[in-house]
Amino acid sequence: MQRNYDICFHPISKMKSISKRLTLRIMMVVLATMAVIASVVYFTVGKYMEDEAMQRFQIVVMREYREIQRRLSDVYVANINSLHEIERDIDDPDKLFDHLERVVRLNPRIVSCGLLFVPDYFPEKGHCFVPFATRDAADVVSVMRIDSVYHDYFDDDWFVDRIESDSADWVDPYFEEPLLTNNISPRLLSTHAIPVHNREGRPVAVLCADLSLEDLRNDMLQNVQQANTTFGKNRERQPYSCVIDRNGRYIIHPDKERMLKDTLDENITFEGRYGAISAVIDGVPSRIHYRNVRYAEWYVMMVVPEAVIQHNGRMLNIIILAVMLLGLAAICLFCSQQIRKVTSPLHSFARSAEEVAQGNFNAPLPYIKHNDEIRMLRDSFGNMQQSLSRYIEELKTTTAQKSSIESELSIARNLQKSMVPGIFPDREGLDMYASMTPAREVGGDLYDFVLRDNCLYFCIGDVAGKGVPAALVMTTFCGAFRLLADVESDPARIISRINDKMARYSRLSIFVTFFAGVLDLSTGHLRYCNAGHKAPLVDGNPLPVHSNLPIGAMPDWEFKAQETDLAPGSTLFLYTDGLDEAEDAQHQMFGKKRIMEVMQTASKEPRMLIEHMTQAVADFVGDTEQSDDLTMLCLSLNKA
């Protein structure tokens, strides 16, 4: 039942009174919400400034991380590239000095390089032989033997691990021995160690390339100074960067006295290779930004006191809140002078819209006098009423058509199921089962079998495409196979005759992969022919097949039959590409490897094997929609 509403328009003078009341109410709301706005701004700006500070220091961490990665990579690559020449001259100790000197001279990142040989490798050189090249503070490269300094390295864990594992790795950082160079103070080094092999391929020495961490420490301190925008010299308010090794020791720290001596609090744990955590460092609540250096398993960290993160936000909040008070006062004055229009009779329009929402698409809409946005809305709503009426009628027609199509497809699905045998031979010595699952209502896969003269004629096929066209071809193939199986004993002849008919008389370019076999049930002798189909599996192993062309590709193609013998207890498993090419949500295929794994673990009884395989595919694809028809055929020769 339709309702008519009378719409009356009030004089303009009364509209002005509404405008005044509306203006007063808006002003009261603005003034009442000022405190709420101020609170929101305060916390929002504070959070934004904290995020900005965190991002700024995260950038510092990333820059330092990349610089460390670059330096480690330079040393690593240089060490790897020099390995070949050193191994080539491994039996000439005098030439090794030249190689080491060239490595240090050509690679500015490497401050020293040495070869630590296993005991008595060069008897004429003594029990211990360690050629060494180093660059001093004046950038002068010199070579020497440092046997007297490193005479006890044979039992060091890092040396033993490199020789026994025959693998490269980074040695934990350390201060160099003062006797090795002319530097005033010992340098902090990190060493990349890689095994060196003799001509027989046995590791006989360790090539060590040393990276100085002093320059890296200075660069890190400078980066922190540039990123820190807070004021004051209180050390507790200053952020700093540091690096810890895999054992938690500080290897780079603003306080040199703590390097290689102190460790990070064991209660602080990192989650993942990078991120940020909150912790108390040296009694100061701080935010730690960290990133893992994958080459050496270090962690580069940025320790930022909470006071530093909050400082800029508090200062900016004070300024913003002061400006906001002035701005709110100006906005109130502006609004009181600008609100002049009168609201339209939206109530009647809302009631008419409600009736439309309840299904009365012919509900009358209110008359809008003024040509404004509400008038446009009223016209749009009228057009929507007409569109909805037409849509409902079209929907009724479409629903009826869809119901008819679904009914016909259901009949076609049942007809297709009836085309393939659902009852399998109950015969002594033979156990057989098959299943067919179309991707749509109907599909293009097929299987069939015929028992004649104590022989089992069976086939499996996959029509190119899916849906009704493929299903029509599938029904034709099933009929053709059954007719030919009654008169032909050679599987190659059966496939050839089907191929000739299809290739010569079909106007459509339709291809069918097909496998046909004839199994003598008394002897287990199998004759078979393949036409571009997947190779069946015998006890989990692929059956040797000629690939041949699919049926329908070329007339007069000579299909060749093959033969084999199935032993009692053997299981022959045939399938279409809907099995191995089934995809999960990540578009990974089920694959032949998983098929073989299921065959190895599942029961050899055909029905149990196919059900197990079906469940394995369902578990693999999950909720992903089936993309292709899936058909499986399995038969087993029972042991006598």
C-alpha positions as CSV (number, residue, x, y, z in Angstrom):
1,M,0.0,0.0,0.0
2,Q,1.4,3.4,-1.0
3,R,1.4,6.3,1.3
4,N,1.2,9.9,0.2
5,Y,2.8,12.6,2.3
6,D,1.8,16.3,2.0
7,I,4.9,18.6,1.9
8,C,4.5,22.2,2.9
9,F,7.2,24.9,2.5
10,H,7.6,27.5,5.3
11,P,8.2,31.2,4.6
12,I,11.8,32.4,4.2
13,S,11.6,34.3,7.4
14,K,10.9,31.2,9.4
15,M,13.8,29.5,7.6
16,K,16.0,32.2,8.9
17,S,15.0,31.4,12.5
18,I,15.9,27.8,11.9
19,S,19.3,29.0,10.6
20,K,19.9,31.0,13.8
21,R,19.0,28.0,16.0
22,L,21.2,25.8,13.9
23,T,24.1,28.3,14.1
24,L,23.8,28.4,17.9
25,R,23.8,24.7,18.2
26,I,26.8,24.3,15.9
27,M,28.7,26.9,18.0
28,M,27.9,25.1,21.2
29,V,29.1,21.8,19.7
30,V,32.3,23.4,18.4
31,L,33.0,24.9,21.8
32,A,32.1,21.7,23.7
33,T,34.4,19.6,21.5
34,M,37.4,21.9,21.8
35,A,38.8,20.0,24.7
36,V,38.3,16.7,22.9
37,I,40.1,18.0,19.8
38,A,42.9,19.4,21.9
39,S,43.4,16.0,23.6
40,V,43.3,14.2,20.2
41,V,45.8,16.6,18.7
42,Y,48.1,16.3,21.7
43,F,48.3,12.5,21.6
44,T,48.2,12.3,17.8
45,V,51.1,14.8,17.3
46,G,53.0,13.1,20.1
47,K,52.6,9.7,18.4
48,Y,53.5,11.1,15.0
49,M,56.7,12.7,16.4
50,E,57.6,9.5,18.1
51,D,57.0,7.6,14.8
52,E,59.1,10.2,13.0
53,A,61.9,9.8,15.5
54,M,61.8,6.0,15.2
55,Q,61.8,6.2,11.4
56,R,64.8,8.6,11.5
57,F,66.8,6.3,13.6
58,Q,65.6,3.2,11.7
59,I,67.1,4.9,8.6
60,V,70.4,5.3,10.6
61,V,70.3,1.6,11.5
62,M,69.6,0.6,7.8
63,R,72.5,2.9,6.6
64,E,74.9,1.4,9.1
65,Y,73.6,-2.1,8.3
66,R,74.2,-1.6,4.6
67,E,77.7,-0.2,5.3
68,I,78.6,-3.2,7.4
69,Q,77.2,-5.5,4.8
70,R,79.2,-3.7,2.1
71,R,82.5,-3.9,4.0
72,L,82.0,-7.5,5.0
73,S,81.1,-8.3,1.4
74,D,84.1,-6.6,0.0
75,V,86.4,-8.6,2.3
76,Y,84.5,-11.8,1.6
77,V,84.7,-11.4,-2.2
78,A,88.3,-10.4,-2.1
79,N,89.2,-13.4,0.0
80,I,87.3,-15.8,-2.2
81,N,88.8,-14.3,-5.4
82,S,92.3,-14.7,-4.2
83,L,91.8,-18.3,-3.1
84,H,92.4,-19.8,-6.6
85,E,95.8,-18.3,-7.1
86,I,97.0,-19.2,-3.6
87,E,95.9,-22.8,-4.0
88,R,97.7,-22.9,-7.4
89,D,101.0,-21.9,-5.7
90,I,100.3,-23.6,-2.4
91,D,103.5,-25.7,-2.6
92,D,105.7,-22.7,-3.2
93,P,105.9,-20.9,0.1
94,D,108.0,-18.0,-1.3
95,K,105.2,-17.0,-3.8
96,L,102.6,-17.0,-1.1
97,F,104.1,-13.8,0.3
98,D,103.5,-12.0,-3.0
99,H,99.9,-13.2,-3.1
100,L,99.2,-11.9,0.4
101,E,100.9,-8.6,-0.3
102,R,98.8,-8.2,-3.5
103,V,95.5,-9.0,-1.6
104,V,96.2,-6.2,1.0
105,R,97.4,-3.7,-1.6
106,L,94.5,-4.1,-4.0
107,N,91.7,-4.2,-1.3
108,P,91.5,-1.1,0.9
109,R,89.1,-2.8,3.2
110,I,91.6,-5.5,4.1
111,V,94.2,-4.2,6.6
112,S,96.0,-7.5,6.9
113,C,96.0,-11.0,5.4
114,G,97.7,-14.2,6.5
115,L,98.0,-17.9,5.8
116,L,98.0,-20.3,8.8
117,F,99.2,-23.7,7.8
118,V,98.6,-27.0,9.6
119,P,101.6,-28.2,11.6
120,D,104.7,-29.3,9.7
121,Y,103.3,-28.7,6.3
122,F,106.6,-27.2,5.2
123,P,109.2,-29.1,7.3
124,E,112.0,-26.9,6.0
125,K,110.1,-23.9,7.3
126,G,109.6,-25.3,10.8
127,H,106.7,-26.7,12.8
128,C,104.7,-23.5,12.3
129,F,104.5,-21.5,9.1
130,V,102.4,-18.3,9.0
131,P,103.1,-15.8,6.1
132,F,101.5,-12.5,6.7
133,A,100.9,-9.1,5.0
134,T,99.7,-6.0,6.7
135,R,99.0,-2.3,6.1
136,D,100.2,0.2,8.7
137,A,98.8,3.6,9.6
138,A,100.9,5.2,6.8
139,D,99.2,2.9,4.3
140,V,102.4,1.0,3.7
141,V,102.0,-2.7,3.0
142,S,104.7,-5.1,4.4
143,V,105.1,-8.9,4.5
144,M,106.5,-11.0,7.2
145,R,106.3,-14.3,9.1
146,I,104.5,-14.2,12.4
147,D,105.1,-17.7,13.6
148,S,106.4,-16.5,16.9
149,V,103.1,-14.6,17.6
150,Y,100.7,-17.3,16.4
151,H,102.6,-20.4,17.3
152,D,99.7,-21.8,19.3
153,Y,96.8,-21.4,16.9
154,F,96.7,-25.2,16.1
155,D,94.3,-25.8,19.0
156,D,92.1,-22.7,18.6
157,D,88.5,-23.6,18.0
158,W,88.1,-21.3,15.0
159,F,91.1,-22.9,13.2
160,V,90.1,-26.5,14.0
161,D,86.5,-25.8,12.9
162,R,87.6,-24.3,9.5
163,I,89.9,-27.3,8.8
164,E,87.5,-30.0,9.9
165,S,84.3,-28.5,8.5
166,D,86.1,-27.3,5.3
167,S,83.9,-24.2,5.2
168,A,84.4,-20.4,5.4
169,D,83.2,-18.3,8.2
170,W,83.8,-15.0,10.1
171,V,85.9,-15.2,13.3
172,D,84.7,-13.4,16.4
173,P,86.2,-9.9,16.5
174,Y,89.4,-9.3,18.5
175,F,92.2,-6.8,19.1
176,E,95.3,-7.5,17.0
177,E,98.6,-8.4,18.6
178,P,100.7,-5.2,19.0
179,L,103.8,-7.0,17.7
180,L,102.2,-7.5,14.3
181,T,102.2,-3.9,13.1
182,N,103.7,-0.5,13.8
183,N,100.3,1.0,14.8
184,I,100.3,3.0,18.0
185,S,97.4,1.1,19.4
186,P,96.1,-2.3,18.5
187,R,93.3,-2.3,16.0
188,L,89.9,-3.9,16.4
189,L,89.6,-6.6,13.7
190,S,87.1,-9.0,12.3
191,T,88.5,-11.9,10.2
192,H,87.1,-13.9,7.4
193,A,88.6,-17.3,7.4
194,I,88.5,-19.7,4.5
195,P,90.1,-23.2,4.1
196,V,92.9,-23.5,1.5
197,H,93.4,-26.9,-0.2
198,N,96.5,-28.6,-1.6
199,R,96.6,-30.2,-5.0
200,E,95.0,-33.4,-3.5
201,G,92.0,-31.3,-2.4
202,R,92.8,-31.6,1.3
203,P,92.5,-28.5,3.5
204,V,96.1,-27.6,4.7
205,A,95.8,-23.9,5.7
206,V,93.3,-21.2,6.6
207,L,93.4,-17.9,4.6
208,C,92.5,-15.0,6.9
209,A,91.5,-11.5,5.6
210,D,91.2,-8.9,8.4
211,L,88.7,-6.0,8.4
212,S,89.3,-3.0,10.7
213,L,86.3,-2.0,12.6
214,E,87.8,1.3,13.8
215,D,86.6,3.3,10.7
216,L,83.3,1.7,10.9
217,R,82.9,2.8,14.5
218,N,83.8,6.4,13.7
219,D,81.2,6.5,10.8
220,M,78.5,5.1,13.1
221,L,79.2,7.8,15.7
222,Q,78.9,10.5,13.0
223,N,75.7,9.1,11.6
224,V,74.1,9.2,15.1
225,Q,75.1,12.8,15.6
226,Q,73.5,13.8,12.3
227,A,70.3,12.0,13.1
228,N,69.9,13.3,16.6
229,T,68.0,16.6,16.7
230,T,67.5,16.9,20.4
231,F,69.2,19.5,22.6
232,G,71.3,19.1,25.7
233,K,74.5,17.3,26.6
234,N,73.1,14.9,29.1
235,R,74.6,11.6,28.1
236,E,71.4,9.8,29.2
237,R,69.5,11.8,26.6
238,Q,71.8,10.9,23.7
239,P,71.1,8.0,21.3
240,Y,74.0,5.8,20.2
241,S,74.7,2.9,17.9
242,C,76.5,-0.3,18.6
243,V,77.1,-3.7,17.3
244,I,77.1,-7.0,19.1
245,D,78.4,-10.4,17.9
246,R,76.7,-13.7,18.0
247,N,77.6,-14.1,21.6
248,G,76.1,-10.8,22.7
249,R,79.5,-9.0,23.2
250,Y,79.8,-5.4,22.2
251,I,82.2,-5.2,19.3
252,I,81.4,-1.6,18.5
253,H,80.4,0.8,21.2
254,P,80.8,4.6,21.8
255,D,82.7,3.6,25.0
256,K,85.8,1.8,23.9
257,E,86.3,0.3,27.4
258,R,83.2,-1.8,26.9
259,M,84.2,-3.3,23.5
260,L,84.9,-7.1,23.7
261,K,84.3,-6.9,27.5
262,D,80.7,-6.2,28.2
263,T,77.7,-8.0,26.8
264,L,74.1,-7.1,26.2
265,D,71.7,-7.9,28.9
266,E,70.8,-11.6,28.5
267,N,67.1,-10.8,29.2
268,I,66.9,-8.8,26.0
269,T,66.0,-10.9,23.1
270,F,65.5,-10.0,19.4
271,E,62.5,-11.4,17.5
272,G,63.4,-11.9,13.9
273,R,66.2,-10.5,11.8
274,Y,65.1,-6.9,12.2
275,G,62.7,-4.8,14.2
276,A,62.4,-2.7,17.3
277,I,61.9,-3.5,21.0
278,S,61.7,-1.6,24.3
279,A,64.2,-2.3,27.1
280,V,66.1,-0.8,29.9
281,I,69.8,-0.3,28.9
282,D,72.2,0.8,31.6
283,G,69.2,1.8,33.7
284,V,67.7,4.1,31.0
285,P,64.4,3.2,29.4
286,S,65.2,3.0,25.7
287,R,63.9,1.9,22.3
288,I,66.3,-0.5,20.5
289,H,66.2,-0.6,16.7
290,Y,68.1,-3.6,15.4
291,R,69.0,-5.5,12.3
292,N,70.8,-8.8,11.8
293,V,74.0,-8.8,9.7
294,R,73.7,-12.1,7.9
295,Y,77.4,-12.6,6.8
296,A,78.8,-12.6,10.4
297,E,75.6,-13.1,12.5
298,W,76.1,-9.7,14.2
299,Y,73.4,-7.3,15.3
300,V,73.7,-3.6,14.5
301,M,71.6,-1.7,17.1
302,M,70.4,1.9,17.6
303,V,69.7,2.6,21.3
304,V,67.4,5.6,21.7
305,P,66.4,6.8,25.1
306,E,62.6,7.3,25.5
307,A,63.3,10.9,26.5
308,V,64.9,11.5,23.1
309,I,61.8,10.1,21.2
310,Q,59.4,12.2,23.2
311,H,61.3,15.4,23.3
312,N,60.4,16.9,19.9
313,G,56.8,15.7,20.2
314,R,56.3,17.6,23.5
315,M,57.8,20.8,22.1
316,L,55.7,20.7,18.9
317,N,52.5,19.9,20.9
318,I,52.9,23.1,22.9
319,I,53.2,25.2,19.7
320,I,50.3,23.4,18.0
321,L,47.9,23.6,21.0
322,A,48.6,27.4,21.2
323,V,47.8,27.9,17.6
324,M,44.8,25.6,17.8
325,L,43.2,27.8,20.5
326,L,43.5,30.9,18.3
327,G,42.3,28.9,15.3
328,L,39.2,27.5,17.1
329,A,38.2,31.0,18.1
330,A,38.5,32.2,14.5
331,I,36.5,29.2,13.2
332,C,33.7,29.9,15.6
333,L,33.4,33.5,14.5
334,F,33.5,32.5,10.8
335,C,30.9,29.8,11.2
336,S,28.5,32.1,13.0
337,Q,28.7,34.6,10.1
338,Q,28.5,32.0,7.2
339,I,25.7,29.6,8.1
340,R,22.7,31.1,6.3
341,K,21.0,28.4,4.4
342,V,17.9,26.6,5.5
343,T,17.7,22.9,5.6
344,S,15.3,21.3,3.2
345,P,12.4,19.1,4.3
346,L,14.6,16.0,4.5
347,H,12.2,14.2,6.8
348,S,9.6,13.5,4.1
349,F,12.3,12.4,1.7
350,A,13.8,10.0,4.3
351,R,10.4,8.4,4.9
352,S,9.9,7.9,1.2
353,A,13.4,6.4,0.9
354,E,12.6,4.0,3.7
355,E,9.5,2.7,1.8
356,V,11.7,2.2,-1.3
357,A,14.2,0.3,0.9
358,Q,11.4,-2.0,2.1
359,G,10.5,-2.9,-1.5
360,N,7.9,-0.3,-2.5
361,F,9.7,1.0,-5.6
362,N,6.7,3.2,-6.5
363,A,6.7,5.2,-3.3
364,P,6.1,8.9,-4.0
365,L,9.1,11.2,-3.5
366,P,8.8,14.7,-2.0
367,Y,8.8,17.7,-4.2
368,I,12.0,19.8,-3.9
369,K,11.6,23.4,-4.8
370,H,15.2,24.6,-4.9
371,N,17.6,23.4,-7.6
372,D,20.4,22.3,-5.3
373,E,22.2,19.1,-4.3
374,I,19.1,17.7,-2.6
375,R,17.1,18.2,-5.8
376,M,19.8,16.3,-7.6
377,L,19.6,13.6,-4.9
378,R,15.8,13.4,-5.4
379,D,16.1,13.0,-9.2
380,S,18.8,10.3,-8.7
381,F,16.6,8.5,-6.3
382,G,13.8,8.6,-8.8
383,N,16.0,7.1,-11.5
384,M,17.1,4.4,-9.0
385,Q,13.4,3.5,-8.4
386,Q,12.9,2.9,-12.1
387,S,16.2,1.0,-12.4
388,L,15.4,-1.2,-9.4
389,S,12.0,-2.1,-10.9
390,R,13.6,-3.1,-14.2
391,Y,16.3,-5.0,-12.4
392,I,13.8,-7.0,-10.3
393,E,11.9,-8.0,-13.5
394,E,15.2,-9.0,-15.2
395,L,16.3,-10.8,-12.1
396,K,13.2,-12.9,-12.1
397,T,13.7,-13.9,-15.7
398,T,17.4,-14.6,-15.2
399,T,16.6,-16.7,-12.1
400,A,14.1,-18.8,-14.0
401,Q,16.6,-19.3,-16.9
402,K,19.4,-20.2,-14.5
403,S,17.2,-22.7,-12.7
404,S,16.4,-24.3,-16.1
405,I,20.1,-24.5,-17.1
406,E,21.1,-25.9,-13.7
407,S,18.4,-28.6,-14.1
408,E,19.6,-29.5,-17.6
409,L,23.3,-29.6,-16.4
410,S,22.3,-31.8,-13.5
411,I,20.7,-34.2,-16.0
412,A,23.8,-34.0,-18.2
413,R,26.0,-34.8,-15.2
414,N,24.0,-37.8,-14.4
415,L,24.0,-38.9,-18.0
416,Q,27.8,-38.5,-18.2
417,K,28.2,-40.5,-15.0
418,S,26.1,-43.3,-16.5
419,M,28.4,-43.4,-19.6
420,V,31.4,-44.6,-17.5
421,P,31.1,-47.9,-15.6
422,G,30.4,-47.6,-11.9
423,I,30.4,-51.3,-11.2
424,F,33.8,-53.0,-11.4
425,P,34.5,-56.7,-12.2
426,D,34.2,-59.1,-9.3
427,R,36.7,-61.6,-10.7
428,E,39.2,-63.8,-9.0
429,G,42.7,-62.5,-9.6
430,L,41.6,-59.0,-10.5
431,D,40.9,-56.0,-8.3
432,M,39.8,-52.8,-10.1
433,Y,38.5,-49.3,-9.2
434,A,38.1,-45.9,-10.8
435,S,36.8,-42.4,-10.1
436,M,36.0,-39.3,-12.1
437,T,35.5,-35.8,-10.7
438,P,34.7,-33.1,-13.3
439,A,35.9,-29.5,-12.6
440,R,32.5,-28.3,-13.7
441,E,29.0,-29.9,-13.8
442,V,30.3,-32.0,-16.7
443,G,33.8,-32.7,-17.9
444,G,36.0,-34.1,-20.6
445,D,37.8,-36.9,-18.7
446,L,36.9,-40.5,-19.4
447,Y,37.7,-44.1,-18.5
448,D,36.1,-47.4,-19.6
449,F,36.8,-51.1,-19.7
450,V,35.5,-54.2,-21.4
451,L,36.0,-57.9,-20.4
452,R,36.3,-60.2,-23.4
453,D,38.0,-63.6,-23.9
454,N,39.6,-63.6,-20.4
455,C,41.2,-60.2,-21.3
456,L,40.5,-56.8,-19.8
457,Y,40.3,-54.0,-22.4
458,F,40.6,-50.6,-20.5
459,C,41.3,-47.0,-21.4
460,I,41.6,-43.5,-19.9
461,G,41.5,-40.2,-21.7
462,D,41.5,-36.4,-21.3
463,V,39.6,-34.2,-23.8
464,A,41.2,-30.8,-24.4
465,G,39.0,-28.3,-22.6
466,K,36.3,-28.6,-20.0
467,G,32.5,-28.2,-19.7
468,V,29.8,-29.3,-22.2
469,P,31.9,-29.4,-25.4
470,A,34.4,-31.7,-23.8
471,A,31.7,-33.8,-22.3
472,L,30.1,-34.4,-25.7
473,V,33.5,-35.6,-27.1
474,M,33.9,-37.8,-24.0
475,T,30.6,-39.6,-24.7
476,T,31.6,-40.2,-28.3
477,F,34.9,-41.7,-27.2
478,C,33.3,-44.0,-24.7
479,G,31.0,-45.4,-27.3
480,A,33.7,-45.8,-29.9
481,F,36.0,-47.6,-27.5
482,R,33.4,-50.1,-26.5
483,L,32.5,-50.9,-30.1
484,L,36.1,-51.4,-31.1
485,A,37.0,-53.4,-28.0
486,D,34.5,-56.0,-29.2
487,V,36.2,-56.5,-32.6
488,E,39.8,-55.4,-32.1
489,S,42.5,-57.1,-29.9
490,D,45.3,-54.7,-30.6
491,P,45.2,-51.4,-28.6
492,A,47.2,-49.6,-31.3
493,R,44.5,-50.6,-33.8
494,I,41.8,-49.3,-31.5
495,I,43.5,-45.9,-31.1
496,S,44.3,-45.7,-34.8
497,R,40.8,-46.3,-35.9
498,I,39.4,-43.7,-33.4
499,N,42.1,-41.2,-34.6
500,D,41.3,-41.6,-38.3
501,K,37.6,-41.1,-37.8
502,M,38.1,-38.1,-35.5
503,A,40.9,-36.4,-37.6
504,R,39.1,-36.9,-40.9
505,Y,35.5,-36.1,-40.1
506,S,35.6,-33.7,-37.2
507,R,35.4,-30.0,-38.1
508,L,36.7,-28.9,-34.7
509,S,40.3,-28.9,-33.7
510,I,39.8,-31.1,-30.6
511,F,42.6,-33.3,-29.2
512,V,42.3,-36.1,-26.8
513,T,45.2,-37.7,-24.8
514,F,44.4,-41.4,-24.6
515,F,45.9,-44.6,-23.2
516,A,44.5,-48.0,-24.0
517,G,45.6,-51.4,-22.7
518,V,44.7,-55.1,-23.1
519,L,45.6,-57.2,-20.1
520,D,45.6,-61.0,-20.3
521,L,44.2,-62.0,-16.9
522,S,45.5,-65.5,-17.1
523,T,49.2,-64.6,-17.8
524,G,49.5,-60.9,-16.7
525,H,50.7,-60.0,-20.2
526,L,49.9,-56.3,-21.0
527,R,49.7,-54.8,-24.4
528,Y,49.2,-51.1,-24.5
529,C,49.4,-48.0,-26.6
530,N,49.7,-44.4,-25.6
531,A,48.5,-41.3,-27.5
532,G,50.1,-38.3,-25.7
533,H,48.8,-39.3,-22.3
534,K,50.5,-39.3,-18.9
535,A,52.6,-42.5,-18.4
536,P,50.8,-44.9,-15.9
537,L,52.6,-46.0,-12.8
538,V,53.4,-49.7,-12.0
539,D,54.0,-50.1,-8.3
540,G,55.0,-46.4,-8.2
541,N,57.4,-46.5,-11.2
542,P,56.5,-45.0,-14.6
543,L,55.6,-47.4,-17.3
544,P,57.8,-46.9,-20.4
545,V,55.5,-45.5,-23.1
546,H,55.9,-43.9,-26.5
547,S,54.6,-40.4,-26.3
548,N,52.9,-40.4,-29.7
549,L,50.5,-37.6,-30.8
550,P,47.1,-37.1,-29.1
551,I,44.1,-38.5,-30.9
552,G,42.8,-36.0,-33.5
553,A,46.1,-34.2,-34.1
554,M,46.9,-35.9,-37.5
555,P,45.2,-38.5,-39.6
556,D,47.0,-41.7,-40.6
557,W,49.4,-41.4,-37.7
558,E,51.1,-44.7,-37.0
559,F,50.4,-45.6,-33.3
560,K,52.7,-48.3,-32.0
561,A,51.8,-50.8,-29.3
562,Q,54.1,-51.9,-26.5
563,E,54.1,-54.9,-24.3
564,T,55.1,-55.8,-20.7
565,D,54.3,-58.4,-18.1
566,L,52.6,-57.6,-14.8
567,A,53.7,-59.8,-11.9
568,P,51.1,-61.1,-9.5
569,G,50.5,-58.4,-6.8
570,S,51.4,-55.6,-9.2
571,T,49.4,-52.4,-9.1
572,L,48.8,-50.3,-12.3
573,F,47.7,-46.7,-11.7
574,L,46.5,-44.4,-14.5
575,Y,45.5,-40.8,-14.1
576,T,44.7,-37.6,-16.0
577,D,46.6,-34.3,-15.6
578,G,44.0,-33.0,-13.1
579,L,46.0,-35.0,-10.5
580,D,49.6,-33.9,-10.9
581,E,48.7,-30.4,-12.0
582,A,46.3,-29.7,-9.2
583,E,47.2,-26.3,-7.7
584,D,47.0,-24.9,-4.2
585,A,46.5,-21.2,-3.2
586,Q,50.1,-20.4,-4.0
587,H,49.8,-22.0,-7.5
588,Q,52.1,-24.9,-6.5
589,M,51.3,-28.2,-8.3
590,F,50.7,-31.5,-6.6
591,G,53.3,-33.1,-8.9
592,K,54.5,-36.6,-9.7
593,K,56.7,-36.7,-6.6
594,R,53.7,-36.5,-4.2
595,I,51.8,-39.1,-6.4
596,M,54.7,-41.5,-5.9
597,E,54.9,-40.7,-2.1
598,V,51.2,-41.5,-1.7
599,M,51.6,-44.8,-3.7
600,Q,54.4,-45.8,-1.4
601,T,52.5,-45.2,1.8
602,A,48.9,-46.0,0.8
603,S,47.3,-49.4,0.6
604,K,47.8,-51.4,-2.7
605,E,44.1,-52.2,-2.9
606,P,42.8,-50.0,-5.8
607,R,39.8,-48.5,-4.1
608,M,41.8,-47.6,-1.0
609,L,44.6,-46.2,-3.1
610,I,42.3,-44.0,-5.1
611,E,40.5,-42.8,-2.0
612,H,43.8,-42.1,-0.3
613,M,45.1,-40.2,-3.4
614,T,41.8,-38.2,-3.6
615,Q,42.2,-37.1,0.1
616,A,45.8,-36.2,-0.4
617,V,44.9,-33.9,-3.3
618,A,42.1,-32.4,-1.3
619,D,44.4,-31.7,1.7
620,F,47.0,-30.2,-0.7
621,V,44.7,-27.7,-2.6
622,G,42.7,-26.8,0.5
623,D,39.9,-24.3,-0.4
624,T,41.3,-23.7,-3.9
625,E,38.7,-24.2,-6.6
626,Q,39.3,-27.4,-8.7
627,S,40.9,-26.2,-12.0
628,D,40.7,-29.4,-14.1
629,D,38.9,-32.7,-14.4
630,L,40.4,-35.4,-12.2
631,T,40.1,-39.1,-13.2
632,M,42.0,-42.1,-11.8
633,L,41.9,-45.8,-12.8
634,C,43.7,-48.5,-10.8
635,L,43.9,-52.3,-11.2
636,S,45.8,-54.9,-9.4
637,L,46.6,-58.5,-10.2
638,N,46.1,-60.5,-7.0
639,K,48.6,-63.0,-6.0
640,A,47.6,-66.6,-6.4
